Each structure stands twice: as C-alpha cells, then as structure tokens.
C-alpha cells in the first residue's frame, strides 16, 4: 500500500497494491500494522455504508469534540468527489479544502483525521461508499458547513442545477459564521 501525505497534517491518500488477473483482483484495503509503521494509529469502531445516485451531495459534516471522528473513506462502486475542509483553528491549513476522486476503479482511499468537515458528491450514475470511523456517531455533536461556500472553492464536479441535498444539509452554515471547537 502506498501512503501519500498531503499538505494537511494527518490527511493521507491510501493507494492499495492491486493484484489483477483473468479471475478479477485482490487487494489489501486496510492493514493496521502498516499504517502504524507510518505513525498512523486509529482504532476503528464503526463502519458506515451508503449508496447514492448521480448529483447527490452529502456534507460538509463533522462531529464536535469529544465525539469527533477520524474516517477512512473508499468507493465500493461508482465514483465520488470526496472533499474535506480543515476546521482545526491552530492548523496552518485552517479553512482550506482538499478534494480527490475516489472510485471503484482507482481504489484509492482517504484517511480524514478528526478536525475536518467532510463531504462527497456522486459523479457516476450511482456510487456506494464505505467508511470506517474511530468514534461512534453522536447526533448532539454533529455540525455542518454549507457545501458551496466560496471560501472553500470546491468544484464538486457536478452542475449546481443537478445537486441533490438533504433538507438538513440545506441548513448548513457558511464558514464566516462558524466557530470551530477544534483547537
């Protein structure tokens, strides 16, 4: 597995080694020991899986401390644009965004540490994603930032007229109104 650092502390792209032949493929999608050898130590306690259609945009979500979550995200089918925003006030990349296409074809994963708002848009007809979390979901600690805030400059890869949001995500706030609880 290739572990690729980003300019964001703790945010990594994981590229598995894939063995393909006429029967299909095999890959190791997670190896705690390998990650630990790179200083990445998380105990994942919950897996979440979702399926969405083209244009669905989920996010930008986070859970406030002490229920903050590290997530390891991958696409099982289809393709998504996965995006994060650093909401750690003491970080040199505070308020900056990062995005990457995750797909069943490229098999890349994104390891998102606590202190990031996370979201994704579906680029294919449908997409199914799986993500591991190192903390359990806690409804009272959830928060969200509006996906189309110019402060982030995220190109979600779909026309604005095709974006499908939940009623909850329509109420997410702009970054200018946000008071981060992440130090």
C-alpha positions in Angstrom: 0.0 0.0 0.0 1.3 3.4 -0.9 0.6 6.1 1.8 0.6 9.6 0.3 1.0 12.6 2.5 -0.9 15.8 1.8 -0.2 19.4 2.8 -2.7 18.8 5.6 -1.4 17.3 8.8 -2.9 13.8 9.3 -4.7 13.7 6.0 -3.5 10.8 3.8 -4.4 9.2 0.5 -4.0 5.4 0.5 -3.3 3.6 -2.7 -3.6 -0.2 -2.3 -1.4 -2.6 -4.3 -3.9 -4.4 -6.6 -3.2 -7.8 -8.0 -5.3 -8.4 -11.1 -5.6 -11.4 -13.4 -8.3 -13.1 -15.5 -10.2 -14.0 -12.4 -10.6 -10.5 -11.1 -8.4 -8.7 -8.4 -7.2 -8.9 -4.9 -6.1 -6.1 -2.6 -5.5 -5.4 1.0 -7.7 -2.4 1.8 -6.7 -2.0 5.4 -3.6 -3.0 7.4 -3.3 -1.6 10.9 0.3 -2.6 11.3 1.4 -1.0 8.0 -0.4 2.3 8.9 1.1 2.1 12.4 4.6 1.9 10.9 3.8 5.3 9.3 2.7 6.8 12.6 -1.0 6.4 11.7 -2.8 4.8 14.7 -6.5 4.6 14.8 -8.9 2.1 16.4 -11.9 2.0 14.1 -15.2 1.1 15.9 -17.9 1.7 13.4 -18.3 1.1 9.6 -20.9 3.1 7.6 -22.0 2.4 4.1 -24.2 4.5 1.8 -25.5 4.3 -1.8 -26.4 7.4 -3.7 -27.4 8.5 -7.2 -25.7 11.0 -9.5 -25.9 14.5 -8.2 -26.3 13.6 -4.5 -24.1 15.8 -2.4 -23.6 14.9 1.3 -21.8 17.3 3.5 -19.9 19.1 4.7 -20.3 17.1 8.0 -18.3 16.8 11.2 -18.8 15.8 14.9 -17.6 18.2 17.6 -15.3 17.0 20.4 -15.4 14.9 22.4 -17.2 12.8 19.7 -15.0 13.8 16.7 -14.3 11.1 14.2 -11.4 10.0 12.1 -12.7 8.5 8.9 -11.3 6.1 6.3 -13.4 6.5 3.1 -13.5 4.4 -0.1 -15.9 3.9 -3.0 -17.1 0.3 -3.4 -18.9 1.1 -6.7 -19.1 4.1 -8.9 -17.2 7.4 -8.4 -17.3 10.2 -5.9 -15.6 13.6 -5.5 -14.6 13.4 -1.8 -13.8 16.8 -0.2 -12.7 18.0 3.3 -12.1 21.3 5.0 -9.6 21.7 7.8 -11.6 23.1 10.8 -8.7 22.9 13.4 -8.2 26.5 14.5 -4.5 26.0 15.3 -3.7 24.4 12.0 -1.7 26.2 9.3 -4.2 24.9 6.8 -7.3 26.1 8.7 -10.2 26.8 6.4 -8.5 25.2 3.4 -10.0 22.4 1.4 -8.8 19.2 -0.3 -10.6 17.0 -2.8 -9.9 13.8 -4.6 -11.9 11.4 -6.8 -12.4 8.1 -5.1 -13.8 5.3 -7.3 -14.2 1.6 -7.5 -11.8 1.8 -10.5 -8.9 3.7 -8.8 -9.5 2.0 -5.4 -8.0 5.0 -3.6 -9.0 5.8 0.0 -8.9 9.0 2.0 -7.9 9.0 5.7 -9.5 12.0 7.2 -8.4 12.9 10.8 -10.6 14.5 13.4 -11.0 18.2 12.9 -12.1 18.1 9.3 -15.5 18.7 7.8 -16.2 16.0 5.2 -18.5 15.6 2.2 -18.8 14.0 -1.2 -20.7 14.3 -4.4 -21.7 11.4 -6.7 -20.1 11.6 -10.1 -21.4 8.3 -11.6 -24.9 7.0 -12.1 -24.7 5.5 -8.6 -22.0 5.1 -6.0 -21.7 3.1 -2.9 -19.2 4.2 -0.3 -17.8 2.6 2.9 -16.1 4.5 5.6 -14.6 3.4 8.9 -14.9 5.7 12.0 -12.8 5.8 15.2 -15.7 7.1 17.3 -19.4 6.3 17.4 -21.9 8.6 15.9 -23.4 11.2 18.3 -26.3 13.2 17.0 -25.9 16.0 19.5 -22.4 16.7 18.4 -23.0 16.9 14.7 -22.4 20.0 12.7 -22.1 21.1 9.1 -20.8 23.8 6.7 -22.5 24.7 3.5 -21.0 22.9 0.6 -20.9 25.8 -1.9 -19.2 28.4 0.3 -16.8 30.4 -1.9 -14.3 30.4 1.0 -13.5 26.7 0.2 -13.5 26.9 -3.6 -14.6 23.3 -4.0 -15.5 22.2 -7.5 -17.9 19.3 -6.8 -17.8 18.0 -10.4 -21.5 18.4 -11.0 -23.6 21.3 -12.3 -25.2 23.3 -9.5 -28.6 22.6 -11.1 -28.0 18.8 -10.6 -27.1 19.0 -6.9 -29.4 16.9 -4.7 -29.2 17.9 -1.0 -30.9 16.6 2.1 -33.1 19.1 4.0 -30.6 19.0 6.8 -27.6 19.9 4.5 -29.5 22.9 3.1 -29.3 24.4 6.6 -25.5 24.1 7.0 -23.9 27.4 7.8 -21.2 29.4 5.9 -17.6 29.3 7.1 -17.8 33.0 8.1 -20.5 32.1 10.7 -18.6 29.1 12.0 -17.0 29.0 15.4 -14.8 25.9 15.5 -14.5 23.8 18.7 -11.3 22.2 17.3 -8.1 23.7 18.7 
